[in-house]
């Protein structure tokens, strides 16, 4: 044990270098695990957002664009689907349920989604989970709104409160539909999906607030009061997209073909699972590149450690000689240097994992508000343990080089050092 | 360990193995086996083709006929005798449900690109595969896989015409031709 105490004191004597080595290894571990973590969490988050939906139908655009816009609220729709087309496709004999989605308005940075009560009945996430209400009920009246968990939490809303919807994706205080406020009737339980950051209103409600809007602006002379709007025909003329569920999943190609060949309007139907898979395949190369870069950074960190140990050796030849004089054998010297490398790397890995968790904890709010994805903070996955073990193993191997050199020094130098 | 116990254990393994193997050994089937023996869709196509070719271009009757053909094609019959058999079938994978790393539900189709480029295959050439608690790790879009499991026919509604195949998979592996 005396040798360990001596080794610790020797290391303490070189603490600045040691700390820098630990820090560089820690940072490389943060990068390595962080990239891996974000990659898997992003995939899981995206995959868990939509489940049980056979087809997503929208105006003809890119498949990925349709998926990202309709489900993840990323990007914009290029065109709408007419209400009559929606009605006709929803009546297809194989279609069991459909959920209309109407997007484009916002409330203080949160998307406003016009939909039907079927949304709460048929929407599934994380394989089979249904949307559940935390408080209140789903919408019933034209001016009712149901909030996602984060909307209610971040804005401090409670059931019964009135909210004003803004025209367009950014609420800058102008272009507000403040003549027709919505009343919060229900708040959904947290799902970890973009649903949490959505204000759900009825399609009729969305139609009502746009009743007196013409050519992209509200015409003051034509203003219709909230009560008067109720008496108008509030059937929407168009929606952004819709989700459909079929009576049999094997019929999916036929209904997809039916929609894609639909003559009255250019439409696109996509299988969400396939498009997500396409997305992973497309960004897989970038993921691999990122992982490669972070592995290189880990390598640079280890090189730094070897450099520090090698340059330290010359200064430590006297120290080694003293150790030899009190009975240490050359193999003890070897073990000492390898042990030191391992200890430094282990400390670096520990610090790195700690830093990663702190970073994730701080960054997850930001990630959620930007991407709508909720990052779960759990124990390292088997793959992550493997990466950590690889870093440690590499450090032991890297430590062998300076250790062998120290071994040779201690043999040739003996106890008389002529530095 | 008691030598007698070892003997009993060895005997049990030896005796039990063939029985278990016989039960588990799947019947390797081909996509052709999923089509009933007398069923010939090309006859249907020929029949309609003759009628369609006698019509002028853009005749609404041609469109109606195409629609009837499409429906007949979609509701292709299934082989009921295959139901509840343990089978092994190879084809291309089309993801339905997954978590970004593994798929838990997918469609198995006989040829690559069955979802976009050509008219979809008839309903007896699309098999829904559920992997249950053991999701399959995918490497790429349209992986070619071999699926082993119990084949069943499932009716979407109460008419026979809408029956389709489902495999409750016990094993999914990358296909080695």
Interface residues (C-beta under 8 A of the other chain):
Chain A: X40 X42 X43 X44 X46 X47 X48 X51 X52 X54 X94 X127 X246 X247 X248 X249 X250 X251 X252 X253 X254 X256 X257 X271 X273 X274 X276 X277 X278 X280 X281
Chain B: X70 X74 X94 X95 X96 X97 X98 X99 X100 X101 X103 X104 X105 X106 X107 X114 X115 X119 X120 X121 X123 X126 X127 X128 X138 X140 X141 X154 X156 X157 X162 X164 X165
